Amino acid sequence: MKKMKINLIVILCLFLVPIKLSAQKPSVTISGTTKDKASDEVLSFVTVVLKKASDSTLVTGTISNENGLFTIADVKPGEYLLEVSFVGFNKLQNPVFVGSNSAYLDLGAIAMEESIQQLGEVVVTAEQDEVSGQMDKKTFAVEDNVSQGGGSVLQSMQNLPGVTTQDGQVQLRGNDQVMILIDGKQTAITGFGNQNGLDNIPASAVDKIEIINNPSAKYDANGNGGIINIVMKKEEQKGFNGKVGLTTGLGALWVRQENLPDIRPQYQATPKINPSISLNYRKKKVNFFLQADNLYTETLNKNEFVTRTYDDGMVINQQLKRNRNTNFFSSKAGMDWYMNDYNSLTISGLFSQESIKDYGDQPFFNENMSDRLRLWKFLEDEVLTAAMASVDYQHKFQQPGHKIDIGFNYTFDREDEKYFFTNTRPTFTTDESFFLIADQKVADFNFDYTRPLKHGLLETGFKFRRRTIPTDMQFNPSASNSVLDTGADGKATYKETIPAIYGNYIYEVKQLEAELGLRLEYVDLVYEVDPNHNTYTSDGYDYFQPFPNARITYNLNDRNKFSLFYNRRVDRPDEVDIRIFPKYDDAEIIKVGNPLLRPQFTNSFELGYKNGWEKGYFYGAAYHRISDGTITRIATSFDDTNLIYNISQNAGKSYNTGIEMVLTQDLSDQVSMNLNINGYYNKIDAFTTLNQYPTENTFTADEQDIFSGNVKLNTNIRFAKNLDAQLTAIYLAPDIIPQGTIDSRFSLDVGIKKGIQKGKGELFLNAIDLLNTMIIRKEIDGNTFSYTSRDYYETQVIRLGYNYKF
């Protein structure tokens, strides 16, 4: 604890530095219809004017068309007077309030007569700065992330408020149950269940990142930690335009911990290269777009030193070093067809292929390092191929924002893994392997209806998903002394069917906003297991469950508001969580799934407060989550082999309670500041569970709890001649992990970029974990053992890049 306090003080004193997070200007469209009240006929060419309520100065105006419909676009939040006038009719003047929930307002029919008809108060909404007015979403532009530009999406998220990364996954407020979307859709690239692949998606392909802590019923019910929506780049300018870029870099600039004896060298000065291109061509009613990236990296992916201590006194020292070569190609192409003012069709395709080769060494020694007990060398050759085809149709009604969206997505992806290893013992050496093929097929159909109302917004729709994943695992054992469990391979098939309907209603007046939604979801999951499997049999589950959401927001005034949220969500076990085949990518820690795994249900409560001023804002939130059936992995060891079996299980109830604060301030025209503090209390109740693999055994765990959190201090500095700099300091406090704890971590990132070529070109240079201090230290307590580990994997990367727009 003393060390944690010292680190925190150092950071606060030395690195009180901010990041400028992008804010989109609010933009609202007002619409309505002018009519003669006596005859109910539409009135054409009526003058409609919007004035400031404070001094009646003119803001904007328009004239209704031949059908009596008028629209006023690009209205900013605030209080206005709506003035309607027409020859032969009395002038109308009524108050209009622009709020923060919808980009559209329907005033309905405005009836004109000899006597003035009060329209009453009207609410119009718009998105505000990076923390939305509803306080349910934060939006960040990737191009503003100077200190981490040119890397992966995962790296670009590290300095965002409330986000931490661990073992290649994103956590929101200390919770890794996060649903990842690309352009609002789940894809094979980022996972339909558990998140994956974020470390290999080039940030150069991304426009912005949205963090949704309190999703509405419109979103799928999974992801109790929240949703991250990755919005890819796509231009719609007329004519031919685009962007090209090239990023290069080096990582692992020096050795932080020397290898144990008898293994191959660690990767050092690892190269990175990422060319990218984005093209767009629009002519009249057709828009063509293409986005393509290729990211090649060599990384020291794993460099973990472990000391295992067993109850009988045995001590084993080991190292797992993994040199990785990765090539990730991704592309998205399609066409928008604007048939007319009310109908459009988008056809698009997404293709990616990720090739990973891991060259690994894992030596094992006794306590005093005098005897080598084992040497495990391996080559893991994996190719992940994904393709998605999408068809999206949109029909717009005359009223702006009133629309129907219909979409169909089909995804196919293949996991093709080959793993070869040499197992050297003091008395023998064997060469063995295993091969895995997993084909995922997902079909999604959705229908969404949106209608702006006089005081809010109505959303409703339904979605149907069919997902199947046949897997085939083949073990290739040696003739003798094989470590492979030859009765545990074979075939299995995952089948998931999910129909769902939802409704979401938003109501808003000047000082009060309310949102109420409900998603009804039926899930039928069947997991068919090879009848010859030596442990598991076919299983599955089904449920029909409601997932409500609610929000109430009270506006004290234009600058201060409170919001109260409630959400119920679910995290279903993904296919890899229940996959029955033992995984031998660690010689003595065997990962196995569990087809008896069941969903985890979570109730979330949050109270938020936001105060805004001219050059900044403060946002604070207190939150509490209760999860039942917490999905985790349990490590056990119960025989004389000293092997550890890491098995998926439901661990009972867990709790996540915390406070998040974001402070943003423009200190001057050149310097902007952002400070994010997130502190939370995590607790996992004591539980007892039954493991079936490799033989039936009971595991009991005591209650775990810890106070943890993180601090992020960032700055953007704008110099003369289009030169920008950014500095980011991150401190992560100790936290609990399954059966143990992870120690504190700290990193410092820095970057600069300069606009050239009259604003069309850009050069940037940045360094991630400049001081090379990000080391993962863990302590784990098992049933008959404990271990400590230190992972000196590659975190330090320096990049140089160039982008050009045309």
Salt bridges, closest charged atoms under 4 A:
ASP40 OD1 - LYS35 NZ 3.91
GLU79 OE1 - LYS510 NZ 2.94
GLU83 OE1 - LYS51 NZ 3.22
GLU83 OE2 - LYS91 NZ 3.86
GLU113 OE2 - LYS37 NZ 3.80
GLU127 OE2 - LYS137 NZ 3.68
ASP129 OD1 - LYS610 NZ 2.54
ASP167 OD2 - LYS778 NZ 3.47
ASP183 OD2 - LYS332 NZ 2.42
GLU210 OE2 - LYS137 NZ 4.00
ASP220 OD2 - LYS463 NZ 2.83
ASP220 OD1 - ARG519 NH2 3.04
GLU236 OE2 - LYS234 NZ 3.89
ASP262 OD2 - ARG372 NH1 3.34
GLU304 OE1 - LYS302 NZ 3.66
ASP336 OD2 - LYS234 NZ 2.88
ASP358 OD2 - ARG322 NE 3.68
ASP358 OD1 - ARG324 NE 2.63
ASP361 OD2 - ARG264 NE 3.08
ASP361 OD1 - LYS321 NZ 2.63
ASP392 OD2 - LYS185 NZ 2.91
ASP405 OD2 - LYS403 NZ 3.98
GLU415 OE1 - ARG579 NH2 3.27
ASP416 OD1 - LYS418 NZ 3.32
GLU417 OE2 - LYS583 NZ 3.67
ASP439 OD1 - ARG414 NE 2.63
ASP444 OD1 - ARG465 NE 2.78
GLU459 OE2 - LYS218 NZ 3.81
GLU496 OE1 - ARG467 NH1 3.67
GLU496 OE2 - ARG572 NE 3.89
GLU513 OE1 - ARG551 NH1 3.03
GLU513 OE2 - LYS561 NZ 3.44
GLU515 OE1 - ARG551 NE 3.09
GLU521 OE1 - ARG572 NH1 2.92
GLU528 OE2 - LYS495 NZ 3.21
ASP539 OD1 - ARG598 NH2 2.97
ASP574 OD1 - ARG467 NH2 2.81
GLU575 OE1 - ARG579 NH2 2.67
ASP585 OD2 - LYS583 NZ 3.65
GLU588 OE1 - ARG308 NH2 2.27
GLU588 OE2 - ARG374 NH1 2.98
GLU606 OE1 - ARG173 NH1 2.78
GLU660 OE2 - LYS138 NZ 3.73
GLU660 OE1 - ARG173 NE 2.77
ASP685 OD1 - LYS683 NZ 3.87
GLU703 OE1 - LYS683 NZ 3.77
ASP724 OD1 - ARG718 NE 2.82
GLU762 OE2 - LYS753 NZ 3.71
ASP791 OD2 - LYS302 NZ 3.43
GLU794 OE2 - LYS272 NZ 2.41
